């Protein structure tokens, strides 16, 4: 549209700086920018120049592509920063924090976890529950951490890592003065969007009923709320049943896609 104004009875030539396309998705079919390429310039708080409307000419087309590319880079950088922040908050031990599925020596198991639905995780697969068991040093923790990182990267899933002995020690510390309550600690682990519970069966306690009750509260709630949990152990699910009882292990099996997401990892000790 042409904007025409009258001054002292004389028609003034339109100011092309205020000319706009009808809508942002309905540009004029002819060049209207008078060599400017775009209009509606504004500056963001970060000092980036942003235009509202782009002309259909070569200059306008190039300016739009430049702005779109810059926006895409900023989105990628912003997402990368978010992934980094979420991963820092996961409390993964330094020995395992850089573990990735693509670098896993257990290629067969890594592919099984990534393609469990038959589709690449980036496109279709939401975080799922897994139980990884096998001998010492076969790479269970590395695989669990690698899987969790892929879920953080693909879905920005907040993740928490804890060994079961450390979890039980944290709950016991609630009986000391000045710390969080047991209810708060239990809730922390119940409500984690993705929880890695490492070394199940490695804890030593004379209060097996106490341990089983707290573990049941956490895993039972996660089972009921369909919250994904990745668990590792040197023991099989049936062997864990001798420690924790069937009401826990039956839920672990059901959480893990009725046993389809239970991996018995075999191989040499990678620590040797």
C-alpha positions in Angstrom: 0.0 0.0 0.0 1.1 3.5 -0.7 0.8 6.0 2.2 -0.1 9.4 0.9 -0.3 12.6 3.0 -1.1 16.1 2.1 0.9 19.1 3.3 -0.2 22.6 2.5 -2.5 21.3 -0.2 0.3 19.4 -2.0 0.6 15.7 -2.2 3.8 14.4 -0.8 5.8 11.5 -2.3 5.3 8.3 -0.2 8.0 7.5 2.3 9.1 4.0 1.4 10.4 3.3 4.9 6.8 2.9 6.2 5.6 0.8 3.4 4.6 -2.7 4.5 3.5 -5.9 2.8 -0.2 -6.6 3.5 0.8 -9.4 5.9 4.1 -11.2 6.7 3.0 -14.2 4.8 1.4 -12.3 1.9 4.3 -10.2 0.5 3.9 -7.8 -2.4 4.8 -9.3 -5.8 7.1 -6.5 -6.8 10.0 -4.9 -5.1 8.9 -2.1 -2.8 12.0 -1.6 -0.6 13.9 1.0 -2.7 17.1 -0.8 -2.1 16.6 -1.3 1.7 15.7 -5.0 1.5 13.5 -5.0 4.7 11.6 -2.7 7.1 10.5 -2.7 10.7 14.0 -2.8 12.2 14.2 -3.4 15.9 17.1 -4.3 18.3 16.8 -7.0 20.9 18.2 -6.8 24.4 21.2 -8.8 23.2 21.9 -6.2 20.5 20.7 -8.2 17.6 19.0 -6.5 14.7 15.7 -7.9 13.7 13.5 -6.9 10.7 9.7 -7.4 10.6 9.1 -7.5 6.8 11.3 -8.5 3.9 11.0 -7.4 0.3 10.6 -10.0 -2.5 13.7 -8.7 -4.3 17.1 -10.5 -4.2 18.4 -8.2 -1.4 15.3 -8.9 0.8 15.4 -12.6 0.1 19.1 -12.7 1.2 18.4 -10.6 4.3 15.6 -12.9 5.3 17.8 -16.0 4.9 20.6 -14.4 6.9 18.1 -13.6 9.7 16.5 -17.0 9.6 20.0 -18.7 9.8 21.0 -16.5 12.7 17.8 -17.4 14.5 18.4 -21.1 13.9 21.9 -20.9 15.3 20.7 -19.1 18.4 18.0 -21.8 18.9 20.6 -24.5 18.6 23.0 -22.7 21.0 20.2 -22.1 23.4 19.1 -25.8 23.3 22.8 -26.8 23.7 23.1 -24.6 26.8 19.9 -26.1 28.2 21.2 -29.7 27.6 24.5 -28.8 29.4 22.6 -27.3 32.4 20.3 -30.3 32.7 23.3 -32.7 32.5 25.2 -30.8 35.2 22.2 -31.1 37.5 22.0 -34.9 36.9 24.8 -35.5 39.5 26.5 -38.1 37.3 29.9 -39.1 38.8 32.9 -37.6 36.9 34.1 -41.1 35.8 30.9 -41.6 33.8 29.7 -38.1 32.9 31.2 -38.2 29.4 29.8 -41.7 28.5 27.7 -41.7 25.3 25.9 -44.5 23.5 27.8 -43.9 20.3 31.1 -44.6 22.1 29.8 -47.6 24.0 31.9 -50.8 23.7 28.6 -52.6 24.1 27.3 -51.7 20.6 24.7 -54.4 20.5 23.1 -53.3 23.8 23.3 -49.6 22.9 21.4 -50.2 19.6 18.8 -52.3 21.4 18.1 -49.4 23.8 18.0 -46.7 21.1 15.8 -48.7 18.6 13.6 -50.5 21.1 10.5 -49.1 19.3 11.8 -49.7 15.8 12.2 -45.9 15.3 15.1 -43.6 16.0 14.7 -42.1 19.5 15.0 -38.5 18.2 11.8 -39.0 16.2 9.5 -41.2 18.3 10.9 -42.8 21.4 10.2 -41.2 24.7 12.4 -42.1 27.7 11.6 -45.7 28.9 12.5 -47.9 31.9 15.4 -50.3 31.7 16.9 -52.9 34.0 20.6 -53.7 33.1 22.2 -56.6 35.0 25.4 -58.6 34.6 28.8 -59.2 36.1 31.1 -56.6 37.5 32.7 -54.3 34.9 30.6 -55.2 31.8 29.5 -51.6 31.3 26.1 -51.4 32.9 26.6 -47.9 34.4 28.2 -46.5 31.2 25.2 -47.8 29.2 22.7 -46.4 31.6 24.4 -42.9 31.7 24.7 -42.9 27.9 21.0 -43.7 27.5 20.1 -40.9 29.9 22.2 -38.4 28.1 20.5 -39.2 24.8 17.1 -38.6 26.4 18.3 -35.3 27.8 19.6 -34.3 24.4 16.6 -35.5 22.5 13.8 -34.5 24.8 15.4 -32.1 27.4 14.5 -34.7 30.1 15.7 -33.7 33.6 17.7 -36.6 35.0 19.0 -37.7 38.4 21.7 -40.3 39.1 22.1 -42.1 42.4 23.5 -45.4 43.6 21.1 -47.3 45.7 23.6 -47.4 48.7 23.9 -43.6 48.5 20.1 -43.2 48.3 19.6 -45.3 51.4 22.3 -43.4 53.3 20.6 -40.1 52.3 17.3 -41.3 53.7 18.9 -42.5 56.9 20.5 -39.1 57.3 17.0 -37.6 57.6 16.8 -38.8 61.2 19.6 -36.4 62.0 18.7 -32.9 63.2 18.8 -30.0 60.7 18.4 -32.0 57.4 15.5 -32.5 55.0 12.7 -34.7 56.1 12.3 -38.3 54.9 9.2 -37.3 53.0 11.1 -34.7 51.1 13.9 -37.1 50.1 11.5 -39.7 49.0 9.5 -37.2 47.0 12.7 -36.0 45.3 13.4 -39.5 43.9 9.7 -40.3 43.3 9.2 -37.2 41.1 12.4 -37.2 39.1 11.5 -37.3 35.4 14.2 -39.8 34.6 16.0 -41.6 37.4 19.1 -43.8 37.2 19.4 -46.1 40.2 22.8 -47.7 40.1 24.2 -50.8 41.9 20.9 -52.2 43.2 21.7 -55.1 45.6 25.1 -53.6 46.6 23.9 -52.0 49.8 24.6 -53.6 53.1 22.0 -53.3 55.8 20.6 -55.3 58.7 17.3 -53.5 58.3 16.1 -55.2 55.1 12.4 -54.5 55.9 13.2 -50.8 56.3 15.2 -50.7 53.0 12.5 -52.6 51.1 9.8 -50.4 52.4 11.6 -47.2 51.3 12.6 -48.6 47.9 9.0 -49.8 47.4 7.7 -46.3 48.1 10.0 -44.9 45.4 9.8 -47.5 42.7 6.1 -48.2 43.4 5.2 -44.6 42.9 7.3 -44.3 39.8 5.7 -47.5 38.4 2.2 -46.1 39.1 3.0 -42.6 37.5 4.8 -44.2 34.5 8.0 -42.3 35.3 11.0 -43.8 33.4 13.7 -45.4 35.6 17.0 -47.0 34.5 18.3 -49.5 37.0 21.6 -51.5 37.1 22.6 -54.5 39.2 25.1 -57.3 39.4 22.0 -59.5 40.2 19.1 -60.5 38.1 15.5 -59.4 38.9 14.7 -62.8 40.4 17.9 -62.7 42.6 16.9 -59.2 43.8 13.5 -60.7 44.8 15.3 -62.6 47.5 16.5 -59.3 48.9 13.6 -56.9 48.3 10.6 -59.1 47.9 8.4 -59.9 44.9 6.2 -56.9 45.2 9.2 -54.7 44.2 10.7 -57.0 41.5 7.3 -57.6 39.9 6.9 -53.8 39.5 10.5 -53.5 38.1 9.7 -56.1 35.5 6.4 -54.4 34.5 8.0 -51.0 34.4 10.6 -52.4 32.0 8.0 -53.2 29.3 7.0 -56.5 31.0 10.6 -57.7 30.8 11.3 -56.7 27.2 13.6 -53.9 28.5 15.6 -56.2 30.8 19.1 -56.7 29.4 21.4 -59.4 30.7 24.8 -57.9 29.7 27.7 -60.2 29.1 31.3 -59.7 28.2 34.7 -59.1 29.6 35.4 -56.9 32.6 36.1 -53.5 31.0 38.0 -52.3 34.1 40.8 -54.9 33.6 
